[in-house]
Amino acid sequence: MTYDPERRRYYPDDDIALSEAILEAVQEHEHATFSGDEFRLYDNINPDAIDMLFKDTSDVEISVTIELENLTMGLWSDGGVDIRVSDKVE
């Protein structure tokens, strides 16, 4: 298990949705490529809700922490979105 978090910066005008960028950060943190039903973001959060929540955040600061079974995802917005994925520490 590693405690080094995976960090990414996402901007609303990127070519992919925020939920896809989150999934890529989780994959990178886990050093894996998920296929099929191994990890579906939808099983844990509603991707459309996350995409909409952070859609127009240029003048608002928003932060969300999502605790899953084995990892923690943190999202912070200040015009762009910082994505941080780390092992869950209990």
Backbone as a printed PyTorch tensor [residue, N CA C, xyz], in Angstrom:
tensor([[[  0.8420,  -1.1700,   0.0000],
         [  0.0000,   0.0000,   0.0000],
         [  0.8900,   1.2380,   0.0000]],

        [[  0.5280,   2.1980,  -0.7950],
         [  1.2690,   3.4500,  -0.8600],
         [  0.4370,   4.5870,  -0.2850]],

        [[  1.1120,   5.5140,   0.3590],
         [  0.4050,   6.6690,   0.8990],
         [  0.6320,   7.9020,   0.0480]],

        [[  1.3300,   7.7600,  -1.0680],
         [  1.5440,   8.8700,  -1.9830],
         [  0.2550,   9.1200,  -2.7500]],

        [[ -0.2990,  10.2980,  -2.6160],
         [ -1.5470,  10.5750,  -3.3280],
         [ -1.3080,  10.8350,  -4.8080]],

        [[ -2.3010,  10.5110,  -5.5940],
         [ -2.3070,  10.8710,  -7.0150],
         [ -2.9950,  12.2220,  -7.1040]],

        [[ -2.3390,  13.1820,  -7.7370],
         [ -2.9150,  14.5230,  -7.8690],
         [ -3.0430,  14.8880,  -9.3360]],

        [[ -4.1360,  15.5340,  -9.6470],
         [ -4.3840,  16.0190, -11.0120],
         [ -5.0590,  17.3730, -10.9370]],

        [[ -4.9200,  18.1220, -11.9980],
         [ -5.6230,  19.4040, -12.1190],
         [ -6.5320,  19.2910, -13.3280]],

        [[ -7.7910,  19.5890, -13.1430],
         [ -8.7970,  19.4880, -14.1970],
         [ -9.3740,  20.8800, -14.4420]],

        [[ -9.6330,  21.1780, -15.7110],
         [-10.2750,  22.4430, -16.0810],
         [-11.5540,  22.1380, -16.8520]],

        [[-12.6170,  22.9020, -16.6250],
         [-13.8970,  22.6340, -17.2800],
         [-13.8350,  22.5620, -18.8020]],

        [[-12.8510,  23.1990, -19.4290],
         [-12.7690,  23.1370, -20.8890],
         [-11.8950,  21.9800, -21.3840]],

        [[-11.4800,  21.0700, -20.4830],
         [-10.7460,  19.8730, -20.9060],
         [-11.6380,  19.0160, -21.8040]],

        [[-11.0190,  18.1270, -22.5650],
         [-11.7540,  17.3060, -23.5330],
         [-12.5760,  16.1860, -22.9030]],

        [[-12.3990,  15.9290, -21.6160],
         [-13.1470,  14.8570, -20.9580],
         [-13.9480,  15.4360, -19.7990]],

        [[-14.9180,  14.6680, -19.3440],
         [-15.7280,  15.0860, -18.1950],
         [-14.9140,  14.9440, -16.9120]],

        [[-15.2620,  15.7170, -15.9000],
         [-14.5830,  15.6320, -14.6100],
         [-14.6470,  14.2150, -14.0580]],

        [[-15.7950,  13.5600, -14.1760],
         [-15.9310,  12.1960, -13.6550],
         [-14.9450,  11.2430, -14.3290]],

        [[-14.6600,  11.4400, -15.6060],
         [-13.6700,  10.6120, -16.3010],
         [-12.2670,  10.9230, -15.7980]],

        [[-11.9780,  12.1850, -15.5240],
         [-10.6720,  12.5610, -14.9800],
         [-10.4770,  11.9580, -13.5880]],

        [[-11.5450,  11.9080, -12.7990],
         [-11.4780,  11.2810, -11.4780],
         [-11.1590,   9.8040, -11.6250]],

        [[-11.8520,   9.1180, -12.5310],
         [-11.6110,   7.6950, -12.7530],
         [-10.1670,   7.4560, -13.1900]],

        [[ -9.6380,   8.2950, -14.0720],
         [ -8.2440,   8.1600, -14.4980],
         [ -7.2890,   8.3440, -13.3230]],

        [[ -7.5930,   9.2760, -12.4280],
         [ -6.7450,   9.4880, -11.2510],
         [ -6.7840,   8.2760, -10.3260]],

        [[ -7.9660,   7.6700, -10.1680],
         [ -8.0860,   6.4550,  -9.3540],
         [ -7.2690,   5.3340,  -9.9880]],

        [[ -7.3740,   5.1670, -11.3050],
         [ -6.6070,   4.1320, -11.9990],
         [ -5.1110,   4.3450, -11.8180]],

        [[ -4.6650,   5.5730, -11.9640],
         [ -3.2400,   5.8730, -11.8140],
         [ -2.7800,   5.6010, -10.3850]],

        [[ -3.6000,   5.9610,  -9.4170],
         [ -3.2510,   5.7220,  -8.0140],
         [ -3.1480,   4.2280,  -7.7270]],

        [[ -4.0590,   3.4770,  -8.2880],
         [ -4.0830,   2.0320,  -8.0710],
         [ -3.0990,   1.3020,  -8.9800]],

        [[ -2.4110,   2.0340,  -9.8530],
         [ -1.4620,   1.4440, -10.8200],
         [ -2.1340,   0.3340, -11.6170]],

        [[ -3.3270,   0.6330, -12.0850],
         [ -4.0920,  -0.3850, -12.7930],
         [ -4.9160,   0.2590, -13.8930]],

        [[ -5.3310,  -0.5640, -14.8050],
         [ -6.2950,  -0.1560, -15.8020],
         [ -7.5440,  -0.9720, -15.5340]],

        [[ -8.6210,  -0.2940, -15.2190],
         [ -9.8560,  -0.9990, -14.9280],
         [-10.5680,  -1.3100, -16.2280]],

        [[-11.1060,  -2.4960, -16.2900],
         [-11.8930,  -2.8650, -17.4590],
         [-13.1960,  -3.4870, -16.9820]],

        [[-14.1740,  -3.3830, -17.7990],
         [-15.4530,  -3.9990, -17.4700],
         [-16.0250,  -3.4750, -16.1720]],

        [[-16.3130,  -4.3950, -15.2600],
         [-16.9830,  -4.0410, -14.0140],
         [-16.0490,  -3.9630, -12.8130]],

        [[-14.7240,  -3.8890, -13.0260],
         [-13.7980,  -3.8750, -11.9020],
         [-14.0310,  -2.6860, -10.9750]],

        [[-14.1690,  -1.5130, -11.5330],
         [-14.4300,  -0.3120, -10.7350],
         [-15.2870,   0.6080, -11.5730]],

        [[-16.4940,   0.8070, -11.1060],
         [-17.3760,   1.7390, -11.8010],
         [-17.6470,   2.8970, -10.8630]],

        [[-17.2840,   4.0660, -11.3020],
         [-17.4840,   5.2550, -10.4890],
         [-18.9480,   5.3840, -10.0920]],

        [[-19.8520,   4.9840, -10.9880],
         [-21.2870,   5.1000, -10.7450],
         [-21.7290,   4.2760,  -9.5380]],

        [[-20.9930,   3.1870,  -9.2180],
         [-21.3320,   2.3800,  -8.0460],
         [-21.0880,   3.1410,  -6.7470]],

        [[-20.2450,   4.1570,  -6.7990],
         [-19.8600,   4.8800,  -5.5950],
         [-20.4070,   6.3010,  -5.5290]],

        [[-20.4710,   6.9800,  -6.6530],
         [-21.0080,   8.3410,  -6.7150],
         [-21.7430,   8.5090,  -8.0390]],

        [[-22.5430,   9.5350,  -8.1180],
         [-23.2410,   9.8320,  -9.3620],
         [-22.3470,  10.7490, -10.2040]],

        [[-21.7450,  10.2340, -11.2900],
         [-20.8400,  11.0450, -12.1060],
         [-21.4930,  12.3150, -12.6480]],

        [[-22.7570,  12.2380, -13.0350],
         [-23.4470,  13.4250, -13.5520],
         [-23.5620,  14.5060, -12.4760]],

        [[-23.8210,  14.0860, -11.2340],
         [-23.9330,  15.0520, -10.1360],
         [-22.5920,  15.7380,  -9.8790]],

        [[-21.4950,  14.9830,  -9.8940],
         [-20.1630,  15.5700,  -9.7000],
         [-19.8470,  16.5250, -10.8470]],

        [[-20.1320,  16.1020, -12.0800],
         [-19.8740,  16.9710, -13.2360],
         [-20.6510,  18.2800, -13.1160]],

        [[-21.9180,  18.2030, -12.7150],
         [-22.7530,  19.4040, -12.5980],
         [-22.3240,  20.2810, -11.4210]],

        [[-21.9560,  19.6560, -10.3020],
         [-21.5590,  20.4120,  -9.1200],
         [-20.3710,  21.3170,  -9.4040]],

        [[-19.4240,  20.8080, -10.1990],
         [-18.2060,  21.5620, -10.4770],
         [-18.2270,  22.2450, -11.8450]],

        [[-19.3870,  22.2930, -12.4950],
         [-19.4670,  22.8170, -13.8630],
         [-19.0680,  24.2840, -13.9710]],

        [[-19.6850,  25.1550, -13.2330],
         [-19.3940,  26.5920, -13.2900],
         [-18.9360,  27.0640, -11.9170]],

        [[-17.6660,  26.8430, -11.6100],
         [-17.1710,  27.1640, -10.2750],
         [-16.0940,  28.2400, -10.2940]],

        [[-16.0580,  29.0530, -11.3350],
         [-14.9920,  30.0430, -11.4490],
         [-15.0260,  31.0880, -10.3380]],

        [[-16.2030,  31.3700,  -9.7870],
         [-16.2730,  32.3800,  -8.7350],
         [-16.7030,  31.8060,  -7.3870]],

        [[-16.7050,  30.4820,  -7.2710],
         [-17.1160,  29.8150,  -6.0430],
         [-16.0790,  28.7550,  -5.6890]],

        [[-15.7220,  28.6650,  -4.4040],
         [-14.8370,  27.5960,  -3.9650],
         [-15.6900,  26.4500,  -3.4360]],

        [[-15.4410,  25.2560,  -3.9520],
         [-16.1810,  24.0630,  -3.5560],
         [-15.1650,  22.9890,  -3.2130]],

        [[-15.4450,  22.2140,  -2.1640],
         [-14.6150,  21.0490,  -1.8730],
         [-15.5140,  19.8830,  -1.4940]],

        [[-15.1290,  18.7070,  -1.9570],
         [-15.8670,  17.4810,  -1.6910],
         [-14.8560,  16.3990,  -1.3490]],

        [[-15.1310,  15.6390,  -0.3010],
         [-14.3140,  14.4780,   0.0420],
         [-15.1980,  13.2520,  -0.0490]],

        [[-14.7190,  12.2420,  -0.7600],
         [-15.4690,  11.0030,  -0.9400],
         [-14.6470,   9.8790,  -0.3330]],

        [[-15.2030,   9.2180,   0.6780],
         [-14.5400,   8.1060,   1.3490],
         [-15.0920,   6.7980,   0.7920]],

        [[-14.2250,   6.0190,   0.1770],
         [-14.6070,   4.7000,  -0.3090],
         [-13.9690,   3.6530,   0.5920]],

        [[-14.1910,   2.3920,   0.2900],
         [-13.6910,   1.3110,   1.1350],
         [-12.1810,   1.3780,   1.3430]],

        [[-11.4260,   1.6220,   0.2760],
         [ -9.9680,   1.5630,   0.3970],
         [ -9.2590,   2.8360,  -0.0390]],

        [[ -9.9950,   3.8710,  -0.4190],
         [ -9.3340,   5.1080,  -0.8220],
         [-10.2010,   6.3200,  -0.5420]],

        [[ -9.5470,   7.4610,  -0.5660],
         [-10.2110,   8.7420,  -0.3450],
         [ -9.9850,   9.6180,  -1.5660]],

        [[-11.0410,  10.2530,  -2.0420],
         [-10.9340,  11.1940,  -3.1530],
         [-11.2930,  12.5760,  -2.6310]],

        [[-10.4340,  13.5310,  -2.9050],
         [-10.7090,  14.9120,  -2.5380],
         [-10.7760,  15.7610,  -3.7920]],

        [[-11.7700,  16.6140,  -3.8790],
         [-11.9490,  17.5120,  -5.0190],
         [-12.0600,  18.9300,  -4.4840]],

        [[-11.2590,  19.8490,  -5.0390],
         [-11.2780,  21.2530,  -4.6420],
         [-11.3730,  22.0990,  -5.8890]],

        [[-12.2300,  23.0830,  -5.8660],
         [-12.4230,  23.9250,  -7.0430],
         [-12.1490,  25.3810,  -6.7200]],

        [[-11.4360,  26.0210,  -7.6500],
         [-11.2020,  27.4650,  -7.5800],
         [-11.0830,  28.0030,  -9.0010]],

        [[-11.9220,  27.4860,  -9.8690],
         [-11.8550,  27.7950, -11.3030],
         [-11.4510,  26.5650, -12.0790]],

        [[-10.4710,  25.8470, -11.5780],
         [-10.1030,  24.5150, -12.0400],
         [-10.4400,  23.5850, -10.8890]],

        [[-10.2260,  22.2980, -11.0640],
         [-10.5220,  21.3470, -10.0000],
         [ -9.2670,  20.5490,  -9.7000]],

        [[ -8.8250,  20.5830,  -8.4400],
         [ -7.7380,  19.7220,  -7.9930],
         [ -8.3440,  18.3970,  -7.5890]],

        [[ -7.7800,  17.3160,  -8.1060],
         [ -8.2400,  15.9680,  -7.7910],
         [ -7.1220,  15.2930,  -7.0150]],

        [[ -7.4360,  14.7550,  -5.8430],
         [ -6.4420,  14.0370,  -5.0590],
         [ -7.0310,  12.6930,  -4.6620]],

        [[ -6.3090,  11.6200,  -4.9810],
         [ -6.7200,  10.2660,  -4.6240],
         [ -5.6280,   9.6840,  -3.7480]],

        [[ -5.9900,   9.1720,  -2.5850],
         [ -5.0070,   8.5870,  -1.6770],
         [ -5.6010,   7.3600,  -1.0020]],

        [[ -4.7170,   6.5320,  -0.4470],
         [ -5.1850,   5.3820,   0.3140],
         [ -5.9560,   5.8820,   1.5260]],

        [[ -6.9800,   5.1430,   1.9010],
         [ -7.7490,   5.5110,   3.0790],
         [ -6.9220,   5.1680,   4.3080]],

        [[ -6.7760,   6.1250,   5.1850],
         [ -6.0270,   5.9230,   6.4170],
         [ -7.0140,   5.9480,   7.5640]],

        [[ -6.9810,   4.8870,   8.3550],
         [ -7.9240,   4.8250,   9.4880],
         [ -7.1900,   4.9830,  10.7780]]])
